[in-house]
Amino acid sequence: MNSAPRSEIVRSRCFDAFEREFVRSPEILVRAPGRVNLIGEHTDYTQGLVLPCAIDREIWVAVAARSDGRVRAHAVDFRGDASADSGQTLEFKMDGVHPGGGFDDYVCGVIAALLEADVQIAGCDIAIASDLPMGAGLSSSAALCVALCHGMLATQGLTPDARDVARLAHRAESHFVGVQCGILDQFAVALGSRDHALRIDCRSQESEPVPFPGRDLSILISDSGVKRKLAAGSGEQDAGTGYRERVAQCTAALAAVVEMSDEFAPAQSLRDVEADWLPSLEPEMDPVVFRRLRHVVRENERVDACVAALSRAAGPDLEAVGNILNAGHASLRDDYEVSIPELDVLCEEASRVDGVYGSRMTGAGFGGSALHLVRSDAVVPAREEIGARFRARFGRTPTMLIVKASDGATVESPSRS
């Protein structure tokens, strides 16, 4: 049995695949983590508040420059399956990038974003390896875009600020791939800090590390097994329609608010809507649009409440944090309507398990994973019991990961580990 650290195994697989596929050594190796969002869901594209943390599951990208205007990208195991060592290779010209509906959209999207930023790439070879599950709501696409940005920039001798990399990766995914996302995922992947969550103000793009008590509190991820993609036309379940509908409903909510009265007219985003406006707004708005608005307003409040509970001078109030997560899931289920039965069951059954403080779906929804905050000394039995309870309801055992708050993306030495 291989006793090497998990990250080292993925790194070596990426390095070896590059040498095998391209018959040379890479110039750059980049590690980019996935992320979980503790609280603050569907608030990023309305200039709100979010509280994610990077996790210790990751994508590795190996890169070397070319001079012929061509790109070759070899995905070893982009679905995180360590046995899938004969993945696909795509090849295209730099001047011919266009959306096609596959993982190559992310490669092409990063190239397009770099060219728009006047970064001239003459071509490159790329190998990709991962132990980050795809379609599980852990931001594998953002991790890939951040890693590719870092790698391609490094081949040009450029070492940009992590925020600039996050913005480029966001542009690749939101403009080229077509996901109308906010900056949450890319900032969490690029700026994460070990043993910390990250409070991000999506309007100012300022971020603040928030200590996460990893010794006492574990993060357990339960994959519902329902995969989804937010880019239209791809993945086992195309959730793009539902996601775009929520974005449009938030736009409609803002328009309704500013038209309601002079008091509300100054609002420039849903971030500006105050909780004490809600009673006046509810009778005058479409009920569905109002529920979307109420989720966003309350969710922003939950972010700061969670930060306060984690940052108490006397020590974190883990019961309060758990209650905030539970309330967040109820809002995503009832007001924003992006949960699914599998995620609801994971959260409901976890609430009956000893040591679980709170649970909620994490990510955009329509599939993906649930997040459980669990007392560290109870996390292994909790994992077994939650899995058994889910299996009793659905006849299958969910994939479950115990993860830690991790550092953000790093550019590594190209030498063999």
C-alpha positions in Angstrom: 0.0 0.0 0.0 1.4 3.4 -0.9 2.1 5.4 2.3 3.0 8.7 0.5 0.9 11.7 1.5 -2.2 12.0 -0.7 -1.2 15.3 -2.2 2.2 14.0 -3.2 0.6 11.1 -5.0 -1.6 13.4 -7.1 1.4 15.6 -7.8 3.5 12.7 -8.9 0.7 11.4 -11.1 0.5 14.8 -12.8 4.3 15.0 -13.3 4.6 11.5 -14.7 1.6 12.0 -17.0 3.2 15.1 -18.5 6.5 13.3 -19.1 4.8 10.3 -20.6 2.4 12.3 -22.9 4.8 15.1 -24.0 8.2 13.3 -23.7 9.8 16.2 -21.8 9.6 17.6 -18.3 7.2 20.3 -17.2 8.4 23.8 -16.4 5.7 24.6 -13.8 3.6 22.6 -11.3 0.6 24.3 -9.7 -1.6 23.0 -6.9 -5.1 24.5 -6.6 -7.6 23.3 -3.9 -11.3 22.8 -4.0 -13.4 24.7 -1.5 -16.4 24.4 0.7 -18.6 27.3 1.6 -19.5 27.4 5.3 -22.2 30.0 4.8 -23.1 32.6 2.3 -24.7 30.7 -0.7 -26.0 32.5 -3.8 -25.0 35.8 -2.4 -21.8 36.3 -4.4 -23.4 37.4 -7.7 -25.5 40.0 -5.7 -22.4 41.6 -4.2 -23.0 40.0 -0.9 -20.9 38.2 1.8 -19.5 34.7 1.8 -17.5 32.5 4.1 -15.7 29.7 2.3 -12.5 27.8 3.0 -10.1 26.0 0.7 -9.9 22.3 1.4 -7.1 19.7 1.2 -8.5 18.0 -2.0 -6.9 19.5 -5.1 -6.1 19.7 -8.8 -2.5 19.6 -10.0 -1.5 21.1 -13.3 1.9 20.7 -15.0 2.7 23.2 -17.7 5.5 23.9 -20.2 5.6 26.6 -22.9 5.5 26.0 -26.6 6.4 28.4 -29.4 4.1 27.2 -32.2 0.8 28.7 -31.2 -0.7 25.3 -30.2 -2.0 24.0 -26.9 -2.1 20.3 -25.9 -3.9 19.4 -22.7 -3.9 15.9 -21.2 -6.5 15.2 -18.5 -5.1 12.2 -16.5 -8.1 11.7 -14.2 -10.1 14.9 -14.1 -12.9 13.1 -12.4 -10.6 12.3 -9.5 -10.4 8.5 -10.3 -6.9 7.4 -9.6 -7.3 4.4 -11.8 -8.2 6.4 -14.9 -4.6 6.9 -16.1 -5.4 7.0 -19.8 -7.4 10.2 -20.0 -8.0 12.3 -23.0 -5.7 14.8 -24.7 -7.1 17.7 -26.7 -5.1 19.9 -29.1 -6.0 23.2 -30.7 -4.6 26.4 -32.0 -4.4 29.4 -29.8 -6.3 31.6 -32.3 -9.1 29.1 -32.6 -10.5 28.9 -29.1 -14.3 28.7 -28.7 -16.8 27.0 -26.3 -17.4 23.4 -27.1 -19.1 22.0 -24.0 -16.4 19.9 -22.4 -13.5 20.3 -20.0 -11.6 21.9 -22.8 -13.8 25.0 -22.3 -12.0 25.8 -19.1 -8.6 25.6 -20.9 -9.8 27.7 -23.7 -11.6 30.1 -21.3 -8.4 30.8 -19.4 -6.5 31.4 -22.7 -9.2 33.8 -23.8 -9.1 35.7 -20.4 -5.3 36.0 -20.6 -5.4 37.3 -24.2 -8.1 39.8 -23.2 -5.7 41.0 -20.4 -2.9 41.4 -23.0 -0.9 38.4 -21.7 0.6 36.8 -24.8 0.8 33.0 -24.7 2.7 31.4 -27.5 1.3 27.9 -26.7 1.7 25.3 -24.0 1.5 21.7 -23.0 -0.6 20.9 -20.0 -1.2 17.8 -17.9 -4.0 17.7 -15.2 -4.5 15.3 -12.3 -6.9 15.5 -9.4 -8.4 13.9 -6.3 -11.1 16.5 -6.2 -14.5 15.1 -7.1 -16.2 16.6 -10.1 -19.8 17.8 -9.9 -19.9 17.5 -6.1 -20.2 21.3 -5.3 -16.5 21.6 -4.3 -15.5 24.0 -7.0 -13.4 21.7 -9.2 -13.9 24.0 -12.2 -12.7 27.1 -10.3 -9.7 25.1 -9.0 -8.8 24.1 -12.6 -9.2 27.7 -13.9 -7.0 29.1 -11.1 -4.4 26.4 -11.6 -4.3 27.0 -15.4 -4.0 30.8 -14.9 -1.1 30.4 -12.5 0.6 27.8 -14.8 0.3 29.8 -18.0 1.4 33.0 -16.4 4.4 31.3 -14.8 5.6 30.1 -18.2 5.8 33.8 -19.1 7.8 34.5 -16.0 4.9 36.3 -14.4 4.0 36.0 -10.7 0.8 38.0 -10.3 -1.1 38.8 -7.1 -3.5 36.0 -6.1 -6.5 38.3 -6.4 -5.6 39.1 -10.1 -5.4 35.3 -10.8 -8.8 34.9 -9.1 -10.3 37.6 -11.3 -8.8 36.1 -14.5 -10.1 32.7 -13.5 -13.5 34.2 -12.8 -13.6 35.8 -16.2 -12.8 32.5 -17.8 -15.6 30.7 -16.1 -18.2 33.4 -16.1 -17.7 34.9 -19.6 -16.2 32.1 -21.8 -17.7 29.0 -20.2 -20.9 30.9 -19.5 -21.5 30.3 -15.8 -23.0 33.5 -14.3 -21.1 33.1 -11.1 -19.7 35.5 -8.6 -16.2 35.6 -7.3 -16.7 33.2 -4.3 -15.1 30.1 -5.8 -12.1 31.6 -7.5 -11.2 33.8 -4.5 -11.5 30.9 -2.1 -9.3 28.7 -4.3 -6.7 31.4 -4.8 -6.7 33.1 -1.4 -7.5 30.3 1.1 -5.5 30.0 4.3 -4.7 26.9 6.3 -6.8 26.6 9.5 -8.9 29.6 8.4 -12.1 30.4 6.6 -12.2 33.5 4.4 -14.9 36.2 4.8 -15.2 37.8 1.4 -17.0 41.0 0.6 -18.1 40.4 -3.0 -18.7 44.1 -3.6 -15.4 45.5 -2.5 -13.5 42.1 -3.1 -11.8 42.6 0.3 -11.2 39.4 2.3 -10.5 38.6 5.9 -9.2 35.4 7.3 -11.4 33.9 10.1 -9.8 31.3 12.4 -11.4 27.9 12.0 -11.0 25.6 15.1 -9.7 22.6 13.2 -8.5 20.8 16.4 -12.1 20.8 17.8 -14.2 20.9 14.7 -14.0 18.7 11.6 -15.6 19.3 8.2 -17.3 16.3 6.8 -18.5 16.4 3.2 -21.2 14.0 2.0 -21.6 13.7 -1.8 -25.2 13.1 -2.7 -24.2 11.3 -5.8 -26.3 13.6 -8.0 -23.8 15.3 -10.3 -24.5 18.7 -11.8 -22.8 21.2 -14.1 -23.7 24.9 -14.1 -22.5 25.4 -17.7 -25.4 24.6 -20.0 -25.4 21.5 -22.1 -22.8 19.4 -20.1 -22.7 17.0 -17.2 -25.0 14.3 -16.0 -27.5 16.9 -14.8 -27.6 20.3 -16.4 -28.3 22.7 -13.6 -27.5 25.7 -15.6 -31.1 26.6 -16.3 -32.0 26.6 -12.6 -28.9 28.6 -11.7 -29.5 31.2 -14.5 -33.1 31.5 -13.4 -32.0 32.3 -9.8 -29.7 35.0 -11.2 -32.5 36.5 -13.2 -34.9 36.4 -10.2 -32.3 38.3 -8.1 -32.2 40.9 -10.9 -36.0 41.1 -10.9 -36.0 41.4 -7.1 -33.7 44.4 -7.2 -35.8 46.1 -9.9 -38.9 45.6 -7.9 -37.3 47.0 -4.7 -36.0 50.2 -6.3 -39.3 50.9 -8.0 -41.3 50.4 -4.8 -40.6 53.8 -3.1 -38.1 56.6 -2.8 -36.9 55.0 0.4 -35.7 51.9 -1.4 -34.6 53.5 -4.7 -30.9 54.0 -3.7 -30.3 50.2 -3.6 -27.8 49.3 -6.2 -27.7 45.6 -5.4 -29.5 43.2 -3.1 -26.6 43.8 -0.7 -28.2 47.2 0.0 -31.6 45.7 0.9 -32.0 45.9 4.7 -33.8 43.2 6.7 -36.3 45.7 8.2 -37.5 46.5 4.7 -38.8 42.9 4.1 -42.2 43.3 5.8 -43.0 46.2 3.5 -41.7 44.5 0.4 -43.4 41.2 0.8 -47.0 42.2 0.0 -46.0 44.1 -3.1 -43.7 41.6 -4.7 -44.1 38.4 -6.7 -44.0 35.6 -4.0 -41.2 33.6 -5.7 -39.1 36.7 -6.3 -39.6 37.8 -2.7 -38.5 34.4 -1.4 -35.3 34.7 -3.4 -34.7 38.2 -2.0 -35.4 37.1 1.6 -32.8 34.3 1.3 -30.1 36.7 0.1 -30.8 39.3 2.8 -30.9 36.8 5.6 -27.9 34.8 4.2 -25.7 38.0 4.3 -26.8 38.3 8.0 -25.8 34.7 8.6 -22.3 35.2 7.3 -21.5 37.9 9.8 -23.3 36.0 12.6 -21.1 33.0 11.8 -17.9 35.1 11.7 -18.9 36.5 15.2 -19.5 33.0 16.6 -16.2 31.7 15.3 -14.3 34.8 16.5 -15.5 35.0 20.1 -12.7 36.0 22.5 -13.8 33.3 24.9 -13.6 30.7 22.2 -15.8 29.8 19.2 -19.5 29.1 19.9 -19.9 25.9 17.9 -23.5 25.4 18.8 -24.3 28.8 17.3 -22.3 28.0 14.2 -24.2 24.8 13.8 -27.6 26.5 14.2 -26.5 29.1 11.5 -25.7 26.3 9.1 -29.0 24.6 9.7 -30.9 27.9 9.1 -28.9 28.4 5.9 -29.9 25.0 4.6 -33.6 25.6 5.4 -33.4 28.9 3.5 -31.8 27.3 0.5 -34.4 24.5 0.5 -37.5 26.6 1.1 -36.8 30.2 -0.1 -34.1 29.7 -2.8 -35.3 26.2 -3.8 -32.0 24.8 -4.9 -31.8 21.7 -2.7 -32.8 18.2 -3.7 -34.2 15.3 -1.6 -30.8 13.6 -1.3 -29.2 16.8 0.2 -32.2 17.3 2.5 -32.0 13.7 3.8 -28.2 14.1 4.5 -28.9 17.2 6.5 -31.9 15.8 8.3 -30.3 12.5 9.2 -27.1 14.2 10.3 -29.0 16.3 12.8 -29.8 13.0 14.7 -26.2 12.0 14.9 -24.1 12.6 18.0 -21.4 15.2 17.6 -22.9 16.9 14.6 -23.3 20.7 15.2 -25.0 21.6 12.0 -25.3 20.8 8.3 -26.3 22.3 5.0 -25.9 21.8 1.3 -22.8 23.5 0.0 -22.3 24.9 -3.5 -24.9 26.1 -6.0 -27.2 23.2 -5.4 -29.3 21.1 -7.8 -27.1 18.2 -6.7 -23.6 18.1 -5.2 -22.7 17.8 -1.6 -23.8 18.5 2.0 -21.4 20.0 4.6 -21.5 18.8 8.2 -19.6 20.4 11.0 -18.8 17.7 13.5 -16.9 17.5 16.8 -13.5 16.2 15.8 -13.5 13.2 18.2 -16.9 12.1 16.8 -16.3 12.6 13.1 -15.4 9.0 12.1 -18.5 7.4 13.8 -20.6 10.2 12.5 -19.4 9.5 9.0 -20.4 5.9 9.3 -23.8 6.6 10.8 -24.8 9.3 8.3 -23.7 7.0 5.5 -25.8 4.2 6.9 -28.9 6.4 7.3 -28.6 7.7 3.7 -28.1 4.1 2.5 -31.3 3.1 4.3 -33.2 5.8 2.4 -31.7 5.6 -1.1 -30.1 2.2 -1.3 -26.5 3.4 -1.8 -23.7 4.7 0.3 -22.6 8.3 -0.3 -19.0 9.2 -0.9 -17.8 11.0 2.3 -14.7 13.0 2.8 -13.2 14.5 6.0 -11.4 17.6 4.9 -9.4 20.4 6.5 -9.2 24.1 5.9 -6.2 24.5 3.5 -4.0 27.0 1.9 -4.9 28.4 -1.5 -3.2 27.8 -4.8 0.6 27.5 -4.9 3.1 27.3 -7.7 5.5 24.5 -7.1 9.0 23.5 -8.2 8.9 21.4 -11.4 11.4 18.9 -10.0 10.2 15.3 -9.4 9.0 14.9 -5.8 
